[in-house]
Amino acid sequence: MKILVKEMYRTTQWQTLPALAEWVIAEAIRIQQIPAPTFAEAQRAQYVATQFAALGLADIRIDEQLNVFGLLPGLQRQQSGILISAHTDTVFAADTNLKIRYEYDMIYGPGLGDNSMGVAGLLALAKFFKDTGRQPACNLWFVATSGEEGLGDLRGMRAAFTHLKSHIGSVINLEGLAFGHVYHAGIAVHRLHITAQAEGGHSWLHFGRASAVHGIMALGAQICRLVPPSSPRTTFNIGMIEGGQSINTIASSAGLWLDMRSEQSAALRKLVEQVYGLMQGLETPELQFHAEVVGDRPGGFLAEQHPLVQGALAALELENVRATLETGSTDANIPLAAGCPAVTIGITRGGNAHRLDEYIETKPILAGLRQLITLTLATAHHQAQRPNQAAD
């Protein structure tokens, strides 16, 4: 695969790439200016579909999950293709101020890197093939997915992969700020909304009655005393707490939102069981707990020596970038959990993701696009040469 990557790099005409890099910056800003909170990606999805059409993709459609599909037919159309994906949703509310600010070689704007730049990179790849007239060796499915962030629970990729899994042999997933990293493993994630219920009452007249707020605080304190393993790395976080009616009311309801993650599914299951044990231990006839699963992302792993991983590393090496292998929670979790080779790569660097002062760096974009194009061309040739082993 490394040899194939070098060959694709050497034989590709890169004269139009500087203009493409400028185009992708402008495109990322256009995308960023369209609000797209998780579960409300319709306007952004429609824009992407329009761009897919302008870039000459076929079989364009928007599904019920607000995923956007487009096909670039390959030279060997009957062989397994490649799914190229980037999520359209953002963590920011629809009324967020999306003003852009330029500072030296950085551009600031909420959601610009995560993941407007990833979606723009998806479009730029299609534009490269249109502008150069080059045809990939196998089919390329371009999919802008919904519901990657937060409570979206990867719903878009779940639906997209289910629809396309018989037509693809690998996945290249794009995250705008991940340049220089190759994500080859998806960590397992389990999320709970835990609620407490009690009779409640007046703080003076009914002092001593069970309080849902006191109960949820006691549970949270016990969760915070848990010591998960460092290997495999396992974590938890209480992200939100809610409940109560007033300062002088014994609360009848309260809740917390718990995020748990691990590099191994078995370790995650053990942590989840510990939390349920704590809930059971605190329950009384007057205080009851209920847990609703609000997120369940499967884990998966692709060996470092797999051709797709080696190809991604080699493409960065050609840009004089020493890549780091990473684990994380991305859309790639879904194909990895199903045994389909998948990596997540980036278009540029930046910082402050999920913050209002999020920013991208403009200088790495040229190399980020070249990496994406090289890896896509090489992976397509690899699959076309080994049609029965596309998912090896």
Phi, psi and omega in degrees: 000323179299319179296319179295320177299314180297322179294317178296320179297317185289324187266357180272136176277120187255010186300328183273358187294319178303320178293323178294324178296320176294320180297318185291329176295312179297322181292320178299321179292319178300319179293317182298331181283354178260110181302139181209061175300153176307133184081359179225050185265009190302314183295317179291322178299318180296321178297315180298318179299319177297319178293320176304316180295316180296333181268006171085015178285156181252170175052043182283133176202159174244124183271183183295336179274359183073023166287147177245125183248144172208146184241132168251105183297142179260175179297322178249085189290339183275349182274167178300137180260189180240136173265119175254123188228155172203138184274143183267340187280159182228161180278353188269143180295160184297334182265013179294140175289115185260023182301139180262142177227133180259136178212106183057237181260026178237149176233126182259142175173132181300126179083001183294319179274319184242089012219035179299321178293325176296317178293320177297323176296322176300314179293323181296324178297316177297321179295323177302312181294323179293314185290326183269344183073010181280143179245129180293160183290335178223172180298140173244120174263116177266124181225119171266111189267158176254170166059036177277326186279151168046234184286359173297331172056036177063028185299325181294311180294325177304312182290318182295317181292320177301320181290323189254355191301332179280353183249357185233155177243350179197167183227133170243113183256140186247127170239126190304325188256015188262014182301134183096353179240148174235109178274115183242002180218138178254124180282145178283139182228135176227129183236137181235141165254107184259126180243149176243140179233137178214169181292322180075184180156197182274138185297333180263311185291327186244026179306135181106342176291156177296138179245132177295324178294313177300320181295317182289328176293318179297318178296314179300320179296320179291322176299319182295340179272355176293146179240094180287160181292149174273341176217112358293143183301127182222134185224164172215158178206128171271106188272331182214147174228142183216164171136173179085160180247322179198171183292334182251028177239131171289118191294137176264345179211147177197165181200165173220157180245121188242126177252127179231137184220153175201153175287342179230135183298325181296319179294323178294317179300321179296318179296317179300317179298322177298318180295316178298324177296320177296317178301313181297322182292335182266349183289144173222172176302335182266348183224119182238147178242148175221136179243126175250128177284119181246002177193135180209086183265122180287154177263164178194167187211137174240124185301146181302328183276359179298142182305324181293318178293314180297324177294319179295319178294318182294322179297323177287323179300324178293340176265012182060035177246124176274105187285156173245137176277136187228157166246150181189184178244104182223180175303335181294344176307321186294306177295323180299317180296334180270002179086011178266127180302134181207142171227154172245127179231173185238170180257325180207184174255170178172202181191178177060034178303143181072013176241159180294336179261030175302145180214159172241154170263138183272332185297320183285354188298320180303312179293323180297318178292319180297321176300312182298314182295314181299313181297319180296313179299315182293318180294320178298316178295320180298316180291322180293327180284333184230066187300330182272357181232029184298331183260017179294000000 
